[in-house]
Amino acid sequence: MLILLNLLSGVALLVWGSHIVRTGILRVLGADLRTALGRSTGSRLRAFGSGVLVTSLVQSSNATAVIVTSFAAQGLLPLTSGLAIMLGADVGTALMARVLTLDLSWLSPILVLMGVPLFLTRKQTRIGQAGRTAIGLGLILLALHLIVEAAQPMMQGAGVRVMFGALTGDTMLDALVGAAFAVISYSSLAAVLLTATLASSGVISLKVALCLVIGANLGSGLLALSGTLAQNAAARRLALGSLVFKLAGALLILPFASLLARGLPVLIGNPREAVVGFHLIYNTLRCCACLALIDPVARICSRLLPDVPAQNGEFRALHLDAAALSTPSLALANAAREVLRIGDIVGTMLGNVAELIHHNNLAKARETARMDDDVDQLYAAVKGYLARISREQLDEVESRRWTDIIALTINLEHAGDIIERIVGDIEEKKIAHRLSFSEEGLGELEDLHARLVSNLQLGLSVFLNNDLRCAERLLAEKERFRDLERLYSYAHLDRLAGQTLRSIETSALHLDMISDMKRLNSLFCSTAYPVLDAAGALHDTRLRKRVLDTLHAPE
């Protein structure tokens, strides 16, 4: 029993190490990897190569699938390019399996010793997350070593032989077991590494190991498909196409599992090397062959999962009429109306923040964070719509309006991201620990929040009406907010010096929120500048005097 527990703990450590590496790489290079995938749509070979590269870095085809399907869901990635990336991801995870099965046990303590101090001392930096990744790699190598040691005496136990003997009969059953383990561990890489280690220890036969590897590939396809069930048809089509390729490869190769198990030892004597080599060769040949079948598979998936109009139109684009694109003035009016809807969503998110400042409402926090997805969806729709308007047909006024619309769209999308971060900080630092702000701190946050709401509405009004007086007022409000941010930060530091308990408990969150609110206010007030610039008032001394008079006027 102790031997089995040691083996299972090694497996758990292997899965945990894979998770740490995946999350660490995504936190360090997540934005760069998304950019690399997003720019690879021009060529299938380039898309395939980017899939190999990104998956080799994150060591998880599932992580790549999450990124790619999110692009597809937003209409940013064609189905054919997405399928090419997914095929490259399968080759990337096979390459990493080959690297990790090299004799690198000596590297494990070095990685852990280097990673732990980096992560503990600089958690919130890229260097700290790189240390986290090093810890994960060290744990993977350590887990493989522990599994080998635990498996050595296993063949002497009759009970253990009976348990693993169940995997020596049916080819399809073995493949299903491999798929199940990949799904449970959320890592086909972990499943392949475990299989190779068990085969090298003689716990399972080579034929069983090959079937488990094929099943692990199927499991990664099932994971990708299950992850898109709540998304739109475009994302599900991509995951379905990837699963079709994996299923076709499994059906073709499984009948030859016995023949391969007899032939591979002639070429590769070490069972562990044979399993990993088979995994790499199988995925490479399958994926290269499937590149030629992307178009027919894409057509089949499109027929099986056609686009369905959304039943709930609350957060989908309502005003972006494609028929109006031939009339630039009408198209710009449509885009402006849609941007105002984005402003309404941001306003709702901002209103929810007020409740979260007072109450520890976890459900409200998560719903508010989810609303940022609605902002992102409308942002992508407006941006794509504006890109389709012919700039050559725009006169000077319309061209300026086009620029104002895209600028406000970008600013509101950034505002949604900042509010999502504020809500995440509140959930992590306040709700999770059941804390509350001091009365003085709560009053300061309430004041800044009320000004934010007012300035958002004023900024949208300036965007809509181009009113010069409102633009001047908005610029004055920006200056006043900046002064209050500095004043309230100093007041908070004074409370810390006075050893106010609630201020100490929520200090980091309080200061971060004030800083984030200042950034939000700058974004909301940015609509004033185009109006002032168009009126030639940015360098007007009389304007500066009016702004100063407004700034210092009693409230």
N, C-alpha and C positions, 0 to 999 in steps of 0.2 A: 504493500500500500504506500509506503514511504517513497519507494522508487517512482511510482505513478504520480505522486504529488510533486516530486522534484521535476518530473517531465512536464507536468501541466504548468508549474510555476515558470519553467523556462519558456514555454509557449506564450504564457501571459506576458512575460518580460519582452519577448520578441515582438508581440503585437503592440505593446506600449512604446517600445523604442521606435517602431515604424510610425506610430502616431506623433511622437515628439518630433521626429525628423520632418514629417510632412508639415506640421503646423509651424515649426521653426522656419523652414524655407519659405513658406507662404507669407509669414510675417516680415521676413527680410526682403524678399524679392517678389512679393505678390503682385504689386503694381507693374513691375517690369515684365513679369511673366505674362500677365494679362495683355500688356501692350504687344509683346512678341507674338502672342497667339492672334490678337486682333489684326496685326499687320500681315498675316500670312495667308490672306484670302485670295491673293492674286494668282497663285500657282498651287496646284495640288502637291507637287513635289516639295515646294517650300512649306506648305501646310503639314505635310507628312514629317518633314525634318523638324519643324517647330514642335510637333507632338513628341517626337523622340527626345529632343533637347529638354523641354519643360518637364516631362515625366522622369527623365534621368535625374533632374535636380530635386524634384519633390518626392521621388521614389514612390509614386502612387498614381496609377492610371485613373483611379477614382477621383483624386483631387483635380486632375486635368479635365476629367469628364464634367465635374461640377462647374469649372470655369467656362468650358466650351458650351455646355448646354445653357448657361445663363446668357451668353452672347447670342445664341440661337433664339432664345425666348424673347430677347429685345429686338430681334430682327437685324442684328449687326453682323451675322455670319451666315452665308449660304449653306444649305444642307450638304452640298457636295464637298465644300471645303471643310466643314465640321467633321464629316466622315473620314476625310483624309487625316485630319489631326488625331482623331480617335484611333485610327490604325497605327499612326506613329507612336501614340501613347502605349499601345500594346508592345511594340518593339522596345520602347524605352524602359518599361518595367522588366522586360526580359534581360536587357543589358545590365540593369542594376542587380538583378538576382545573380548574374554571373560574377559581378565584381564582389558582392558581399559573401560569396562562397569561397573566395580565395582565402588562403591561410593568413588572416589578419588578426589573430587573437592577441598578438603582441601590441596591436594598436589600441585595443579597447581601454586599458588603464590610462594610456596617454590622453585619449580623447576625453574621458571622464574627468581626469585631473585638470585638464585645461578648461573644459566646459563649465564645470560647477562654479568656480570663482567668477568667471566672466558673467554667467547668468545671474548669480546672486547679487553681484555688485552693480550690474548695469542692465537690469531687467527690461527697462523701457526703451533701450537703444537697440540699434541694429546689431551692434557688437554683442550685446547680451543675448539677442535671439540667435546669433551665430553660435554662441556658447551653448544655447539650448539644443541646437542642431547637432553639435559635437557630442553632447551627452546622449542624444538619441542614437547616434551611430555607434557610440561605445556600448550602449545597452544592447543593441542588435547583435554586435559581435560577441558580447559576453553571453547573451541568451543562446546563441548558436553553440558556444562552447559548453554551456550547462546542459543543453539538450543532448549533445554527444555523450557527455559523461553519464547522464541519467539513463541513456538508452543502452549503454554497454551491458549492464547486468539484466536487462529486461528479458532477453531471450531465455534466461534461466528460469523465469517464472512461468508456470503453467497457465495461470489465470491471464497473464498479459498476452501470452501467445494465443490463447483462445479469443481474447478481445480483438486483437489485430488480425486473427485468422478470418474474421468475418469479412475482411476486405480483400480476400484472395480469390473470391469466386466469380462474382458478376461484374463485367466491365462497366455496365451502365450504373450499377450501384456505387462502384468506386468513384466514378465521375461525379455522381450526385453528392457523395460525401465531400469531395474536394470543393464543389460549388458551395455547399452548405458552410464549410469552414471559412471560405473566402468571404461569404456574406456575414457570418457571425463576427469575424475578426476585422471586417471592413478593410481587408488588405489581401489582394491576391498575391502580392509579393511575400507576405508572411507565410501564406499557405505553401508557396513554392519552396521557400527556404526550409520550412519545417519538413516538407516531404523529402527534399534532398538529404537532409540530415538523418531522418529515420531510415531512408534507403541505405545510406552509407553505414549505418549501424546494424543493418540486417534485420531490423524490426519488421519492415515490409519488403515485399519482393519488388523487383524493378518494374514488372508489369503493373502492379498496383500503383507504384509511384507515378508512372506515366499517365495513368488514368486520373489520378488525383490532380496532376498538373493541368490536364485538359479541363477537368471540372473546375479548377480554380479560375481559369480564364472565363468560363461560363459564369461563374459567380461574380466576377467583376462587371460583366455585362448586365447581370440582374441588379446589381447595386446601382449602376448608372440609371437603369430604367426606373427603379423604384424611387430614385431621387428626383425624377421629373414628373411624378404622378400629379403633383400639385401645380405644375407649370402648364404653359399653353401647348398647343399641338406642335409648334415648331421645335420646342425642346424635346418633346416625347418622340418625334420622328427621328431626331438625331440619335437618341439613346436606343431606339428600336433598331435602327440601321446597324449600329455597332453590335448589338446583340445578335442580329441576323448573321453577320460575318462570323462571329464566334461560334454560333450554333452550327453553321454550315461547315466550318473547319472541324468541329468536334465530330460531327456525323461522318465526315470523310476519313478521319484518322483513327477513330476508336476501333473499327473492325480490324485494324492492322496492329493493335496494341501488343498482341502476343508475338507477332513477327518482329516488331521493333524491339521488344524486350529480349529476344534471342539474338538479334543482330547488333544492337548497340554495344554490348560488352566486347565484341570483336574489335570495334573501333576505339571505344573508350572503356578502359578496364575498371576505373573507379566508379562505383554506382552513383556517388554524389555528383561527380563531374558528368556522368551520363545523363542524369536527370536534368541538371541545369543546361547542359548542351542541347538536349532535346527541346527544352523549353525555349531557348533562344532560336534554334533553327526552325522549329515549328512556327513560332510567332512571326519570324522574319519572312519565311516563305508564304505563309498564309496571308500576311498583310500586304506583301508585294503583289501577290496574285489578286487580292481583293481590290487593289487600286484600279484595276481595269474594269471592275464591276460596280464602281460607285454610282454611275448614272442609272443603270437599271434598278439597283437597290433603292436609290433616292426616289425614283418614280413609284416603286411599290409602296414605300413608306408614306409617300404623299397621298396615295390612294387610300391606304388603310387609315391614315390619320389626317384627314383634310382639315383645313382651317375652319373653325366654327366661330361665328360672331359671338362676342362676349354677351352673356345675359345681363350682367350687371355693368352698366356703362358709367358708373360713378367716377371711376378713375381711369377710364380710357379716353383717348382723344375724341372730342365731340365736334370740334369746329374746323379741323384740318381737311377741308374739302379739296380733293385732288383736281376737281373740275375747275376750281378757281385759280389754279396755277398759271393759266394763260393770261390772267388779269392781275398784274402784280399788286395793285392797290387793294384789291379784294383779298388776295392771298395774305398780304401783310396784316390786314384787319383780322382775318381768321386766326393767324398766328398770335396776334396780340391778345385776342380773347382767350386763347388756350393758355397763354402765359399767365393771365390773370387767374385762371383756375389753379395753376401751380401755386400762385401766391396764396390762394385760399387754403390749399392743403398745408402749406408752410405755416399759415396763420393758425390752423387747427392744431398742428404739432406744437406750435409755440404756446397755445392756450393750455394744452395738456401739461406742458412743463410747469405751469403755475400750480396745478394740482399736485404734481410730484414734488415740488418744493415743500408743500405743506404736509402731504400724506405719503406713506410708503405703500403705494398701490402698484404691485408688480405687474398685474394684468394691463393696467394703463400704460406702464412703461414699455412693455413689449409691443402693445398695439401701436404706440407712437413710433417706436423704432421701425415697425413694419411699414408704416406710412411713407417712410423714405423710399421704399421700393416703388410706390405709386408716383412719387416725385421723379424718380429716375426714369420710370417708364414714359411719363409725359415729356420729360426733358429730351429723351431720345427721339420721341415722335416729333416734337417741335423742331429740333435740330435737323432731323432728316427732311422735314417739310420745307424749312427755309433753304436748305441746300438745293432743293429742286426748283426754287424760284430763279429764273434767269436774271443774273445781275446786269446783263447788258440792256435789259428792258427797263431798268430802274432809273428814274431821274435823280437829281441830287437830294431832294427831300426824301424820296422813297428809299434811296440808298442809306441815308442817315437813319431812317426809321428801321430799316433792316438791321443795321448795326445795333441800335438801341434794343431791339427785341432780343437778339441773340445774346447781348450782354446781360440783360435782365434774366434771361433763361439760365445762363451759366451761373449768375450770382444766386438765384433761387435754388438751383441744384446744390451749390456749395453750402447754402444756408441749411438745406435739408440734411446734408452730411454732418454739419456742426451740431444741429439739434439732436441727431441720432447719437452723436458722440456724447453730448451732454446727458442724454437719457441713459446711455450705457454707463456713464460714470456714476449717475445717481443710483442706478440699480446695483452697481458693484460696491460703491463706497458708502451708500446711505441705506438703501432698502435692505440689502443683504445683512447688514449689521444692526438694523432697527434703530438708526440714529436720527437725530433731528437737529435743525439749525438753532442757534441761539436767537433770542428775540430780536436783538440788534441786527444780527446777520440776516435774519428772515426779512426784516424791514428793508434792508438794503437791496436784497435780491428782488423783493416785490417792486421796489421803486424802479430798478433797472428793467425788470420784465415789463412793467406797465409802459415804460418809454419805448421799449422794443416793439410792443404791439402797436402803439401809436405811430411810430416811425415807419413800420411796415405798411400800414394803411396809407400814411401820407406819401410814402415812396411810390406805391402803386397808383395813387391819385396823380402824382406828378408825371408818371409814365403815361397815364391815360390822357391827361389834359394838357400837358406841357405848360403848366402855369408857373410863371416866373416867381411870383410872390411865395408860392408854396415851396418852390425849389430853394429860395433864399432861407425860408424857415427851416427846411430840412437840413441845410448846411449848418445853420446855427445849432440845431438839435444834435448834430454830429459832434460839434465842438463841446457842447454842454455834457454830452454822454461821456466824452473822453475825460473831462475834468472830474465827473462823478466816479468814473472807474478808478482814477488815481486816488480820490478822496476815500472811497470805500475800502480800497486795498490797504491804505494806511490805517484806517479805523480798525480793520480786522487784525492787523499786526499789533495794534495797541491792546486789543482784547486778549491776544495771545500772551502778551507781556504781563497782563493782569491775571493770567492763569484761569481764564474762563473755560470750564470743562467742555461745554458743548462746542465752543469755538475751536478748541484743540482737537476734538474728535473729528470735526468736519472741515478742518483747515484746508487741506489739499483740495477737497471738492469745492469749497467756497471760492478760493482764489482761481481755480480753473474755470468755474462757471462765470465769474466776473470777466475773465479774459476772453472766454468764448462769446459772451454777450457783447463785448466790445467789437469782436470780429463780425458778429451778426449785424450789429448796428451799422458798421461801415458798409456792409453789403446792401442793407436796406436803403441807406442814404445815397448810394452811388447813382441813383436815377436823377439826382439833382444836377450833376455835372454836365450831361449833354444839353439840358435846357439852358443852363447858365452859359455854356460855351456858345450855343446857337444865338443867344442874345448878346454875345460879346461882353458879358458881365463878369467873367472870371478875373479880369485884370482891372475892373472898375473900382476906383477908390471909394466911390459912394456906396457900392455894394458892400465892401468890407466894413464901412462904417455902420450900415444897416444890420449886417450880421452881428457885429460887436454889440450894437444897441440891443438886438434881440437876445443875444447870449446873456447879457448882464441885466436884462429887465427882470423885475420881481415876478415870481411865478404865482 
